[in-house]
């Protein structure tokens, strides 16, 4: 029958399990991204290390302007651009500046939230796992599914989902938050800039006001 094969984890666990700074950082990432457990963070960090290792190896090569080195560099940059991690004009140095959160932001759960299909990242995870989200015509129920740059534009509610009804409570909550955000932006835009007469009035009022040394008002 041959030697049995066992699946191995595709991520590395932390070398030291009880470092306070790392634990606090991972708890913050978990809360910000609505993750289920730390294993999802470790997977993102392991993927990031692989990309960085490839970039550093290519940077250390004598010549990447021609031959096999150039083809390998182009393949890496093209792959990461397709995954939505870097821009089309990015270089190998830009790969070294990536973070684990950049990897997490490409998850379907995060993209559903960023496209305004959910009120929060935790709610986005629920919508994905319950079958309310599809990419194109294909239903996807895996929150950690890595969304490519092409797939990013075709994320939508599944045709059979009740969320296609604009009167659904979740849709109303999303629209309410969007209106509040737009109102806040409008308020910031119409905030008048202080004029010189207004500044002079403020200066006169400040000069007439009692100081702390005077003991304030009698």
Residue pairs with C-beta under 8 A, 6 or more apart in sequence:
10 43
10 46
11 39
11 42
11 43
11 45
11 46
11 47
12 42
12 45
12 46
12 49
13 42
14 22
14 42
16 22
26 38
26 41
29 35
29 41
29 100
29 101
29 104
30 37
30 38
30 40
30 41
32 101
32 121
33 101
33 104
33 107
33 109
33 110
33 121
34 109
34 113
34 120
34 121
34 122
34 124
34 125
35 41
35 104
36 125
36 143
40 104
40 144
41 100
41 104
43 144
44 100
44 101
44 103
44 104
45 100
45 103
47 103
48 98
48 99
48 100
48 102
48 103
51 76
51 80
51 85
51 95
51 98
52 95
52 96
52 98
54 76
54 95
55 76
55 92
55 93
55 95
55 96
56 96
58 64
58 69
58 72
58 73
58 76
58 92
59 92
59 93
61 69
63 69
64 70
64 72
64 73
73 92
76 92
76 95
77 86
77 90
77 91
77 92
77 95
80 86
80 90
80 95
81 87
81 88
81 90
81 149
82 148
82 149
82 150
83 106
83 146
83 148
83 149
84 106
84 147
84 148
84 149
84 152
85 95
85 98
85 102
85 103
85 106
86 94
86 95
86 98
87 94
104 110
105 111
105 114
106 146
106 147
107 143
107 144
107 145
107 146
107 147
108 128
108 133
108 135
108 140
108 142
108 143
108 144
108 145
108 146
108 147
108 155
109 121
109 124
109 125
109 128
109 143
109 144
110 121
110 124
111 147
111 152
111 155
112 118
112 124
112 127
112 128
112 133
112 155
113 120
113 121
113 123
113 124
115 155
116 174
116 178
117 124
117 127
117 133
117 155
117 156
117 157
117 163
117 174
118 124
118 127
118 170
118 174
119 170
119 173
119 174
119 177
123 170
124 143
125 143
127 133
127 163
128 140
128 141
128 142
128 143
129 141
129 143
130 141
131 139
131 141
131 158
131 161
132 157
132 158
132 161
132 163
133 139
133 140
133 141
133 155
133 156
133 157
133 158
133 161
134 140
134 155
134 156
134 157
134 158
134 159
135 147
135 151
135 154
135 155
136 151
136 154
139 158
147 155
157 163
157 164
162 168
163 170
163 171
165 171
166 172
166 175
194 202
210 216
210 217
